[in-house]
Amino acid sequence: MTTDTTVLDGLDFPVPALAVGDDVADLLFRQARTIGTFTDQPVTDEELAAVYDLIKWGPTAINTTPLRLLVVRTPEARQRLAAHVNDGNRDRVLAAPVTLVVASDPGFHQHIPTLAPHMSALADALDPQTEQREQMARMNTLIQFGYLIVGLRAAGLDAGPMAGLDTAGVDAEFFAENGWQSQLIINVGHREGEGTSYPRAARLDYEQVSLTV
């Protein structure tokens, strides 16, 4: 008896289907880019509210949803923000139709009776634990930051997320009264042309990033 071997390279194996069509997958991930150049087309408050009303349903620990947004629109406000942004990103902030400062709210625990009524007692327990609350707020805000990027794309908007800012300076400038803590910023608008001069970079394959045990 002989055993025949088959060369696997080049065979067209079926890929498991996604629950959404390729058009949605392309819009949210495959064809989406980090955008640096925008048209003058405005971004409305209604569009931003619709995005938040979508991404607020994404899971966070104990439904804390600590993400807070500062919508920077006016030339005066852009100048105030740009003063705390690294040189390489300053012109982008000044030119974008809207910049969102993504902040975390260490006072999220005050909303626990509404957001997680089955754990209402946790609000009082967390009240004196300032450091733990800040850590929880920061971690869950970063989770929501990812949702926000995808939500903006789902609304037909383009996003240019970036770090490179003096968060302490931003907090003193904008959040001295409410205690929010800035994390990152996102320029939002509609891309001009390709929106970036950089070619699409590669990504690691599943086999390179996963272990099965």
C-alpha positions in Angstrom: 0.0 0.0 0.0 1.3 3.4 -0.8 0.5 6.8 0.7 0.1 9.7 -1.6 1.0 13.2 -0.4 -0.6 16.3 -1.5 1.1 19.7 -1.7 -1.0 22.1 0.3 0.4 25.3 -0.9 -1.9 27.0 -3.3 -5.0 25.1 -2.4 -8.0 27.3 -1.9 -9.4 26.4 1.6 -12.6 28.1 2.6 -12.2 30.9 5.1 -14.8 30.9 7.9 -17.4 33.6 7.2 -17.7 36.7 9.3 -21.1 37.6 10.7 -20.9 40.8 8.6 -20.3 41.3 4.9 -17.0 42.3 3.4 -18.2 45.8 2.9 -18.7 46.3 6.6 -15.4 44.6 7.4 -13.6 46.8 4.9 -15.2 49.9 6.3 -14.3 49.2 9.9 -11.0 47.5 9.5 -9.4 46.4 6.2 -9.7 49.6 4.3 -9.8 52.0 7.2 -6.7 54.1 7.9 -5.4 56.6 10.4 -6.2 59.8 8.7 -4.1 63.0 8.9 -5.6 65.2 6.2 -9.3 66.2 6.2 -11.6 68.2 4.0 -13.5 71.2 5.3 -16.7 69.2 5.5 -18.1 69.8 9.0 -18.7 67.1 11.7 -22.0 67.8 13.4 -22.9 67.3 17.1 -25.6 65.0 15.9 -23.1 62.7 14.2 -20.9 62.6 17.3 -23.9 61.9 19.5 -25.0 59.0 17.3 -21.5 57.5 17.5 -21.5 57.7 21.3 -25.0 56.2 21.4 -23.6 53.2 19.6 -20.3 52.7 21.3 -21.7 53.2 24.8 -23.0 49.6 24.6 -19.5 48.1 24.4 -18.6 46.2 27.6 -16.5 47.7 30.4 -15.8 46.4 33.9 -19.0 46.6 36.0 -20.5 48.8 33.2 -18.4 51.7 34.5 -18.2 53.4 31.1 -15.8 56.1 32.3 -15.0 57.6 28.9 -15.6 61.3 28.7 -15.3 63.5 25.6 -14.2 67.1 25.1 -15.3 68.3 21.6 -12.8 70.9 20.4 -14.3 72.9 17.6 -13.6 76.7 17.7 -10.3 78.2 16.6 -9.7 79.5 20.1 -10.2 76.1 21.7 -8.0 74.5 19.1 -5.2 76.9 19.9 -5.6 76.2 23.6 -5.4 72.4 23.0 -2.5 72.7 20.4 -0.4 74.4 23.0 -0.3 71.1 24.9 0.3 68.8 21.9 3.7 67.7 20.6 5.2 69.6 17.7 4.6 66.8 15.2 0.8 66.7 15.8 0.1 70.4 16.5 -0.7 71.4 12.9 -3.0 68.4 12.5 -5.0 69.5 15.6 -5.2 73.1 14.2 -6.4 71.9 10.8 -8.9 69.2 11.8 -12.6 70.0 11.7 -13.0 68.5 15.2 -10.7 67.1 17.7 -11.9 64.9 20.5 -10.0 64.8 23.8 -10.7 61.4 25.2 -10.6 61.5 29.0 -11.4 59.2 31.9 -13.6 60.2 34.8 -12.2 59.0 38.2 -15.6 59.9 39.6 -17.3 57.2 37.6 -18.3 55.4 40.8 -21.0 58.0 41.4 -22.9 56.6 38.5 -22.7 52.9 39.7 -26.2 52.9 41.2 -27.6 53.7 37.7 -25.2 51.7 35.6 -24.8 48.7 37.8 -27.7 48.8 40.3 -27.0 45.3 41.5 -23.6 46.6 42.8 -24.8 50.0 44.2 -22.8 49.5 47.4 -19.6 49.6 45.4 -20.0 53.3 44.9 -19.4 54.0 48.6 -16.7 51.4 48.9 -14.7 53.0 46.0 -15.2 56.6 47.2 -12.0 56.7 49.3 -9.9 54.6 46.9 -8.7 57.4 44.7 -5.8 55.5 43.1 -7.8 52.4 42.4 -10.6 54.5 40.8 -8.1 56.3 38.6 -6.6 53.0 37.4 -10.0 51.5 36.7 -11.1 54.6 34.9 -8.0 54.7 32.7 -8.1 51.0 31.8 -11.8 51.0 30.8 -11.5 54.4 29.0 -8.7 52.9 26.8 -11.1 50.0 26.0 -13.8 52.5 25.0 -11.2 54.4 23.0 -11.0 51.4 20.7 -14.8 51.3 20.4 -14.8 55.0 19.6 -12.5 54.6 16.6 -14.6 51.8 15.1 -17.8 53.8 15.9 -16.6 56.8 14.0 -15.8 54.7 11.0 -19.2 53.1 11.2 -20.7 56.6 11.0 -18.8 57.3 7.8 -16.3 59.5 9.5 -12.5 59.3 9.5 -10.3 59.3 12.6 -6.8 60.3 13.3 -6.1 59.0 16.8 -2.9 60.1 18.5 -1.0 60.4 21.7 1.8 62.9 22.1 0.2 65.4 24.4 1.0 66.9 27.8 -2.0 65.3 29.7 -1.3 67.3 32.8 -1.4 70.5 30.8 -4.6 69.5 29.1 -6.2 68.6 32.4 -5.3 72.0 33.9 -6.5 73.8 30.8 -9.9 72.1 30.4 -10.7 69.8 33.3 -9.7 71.7 36.4 -13.3 71.8 37.7 -14.6 68.4 36.8 -11.5 66.2 37.5 -11.5 64.4 34.2 -8.1 63.0 33.1 -7.1 63.2 29.5 -5.7 60.1 27.8 -5.5 60.5 24.1 -6.9 62.7 21.2 -8.7 61.9 18.0 -9.0 64.2 15.0 -12.3 63.6 13.3 -13.6 64.5 9.8 -13.8 63.3 6.2 -10.5 62.4 4.6 -9.0 64.5 1.8 -7.9 62.2 -1.0 -6.3 59.1 0.6 -5.9 61.1 3.9 -2.4 59.8 4.4 0.8 59.6 2.3 1.9 56.3 4.0 1.3 53.0 2.3 -0.7 50.4 4.2 1.7 48.5 6.5 1.7 44.8 7.1 0.0 43.1 10.1 1.1 40.0 12.0 -0.7 36.7 11.2 -2.8 34.9 13.7 -0.2 32.2 14.1 2.3 34.8 15.2 0.2 36.3 17.9 -1.6 33.4 19.4 -0.9 30.4 21.6 -3.4 27.5 22.1 -3.2 25.5 25.3 
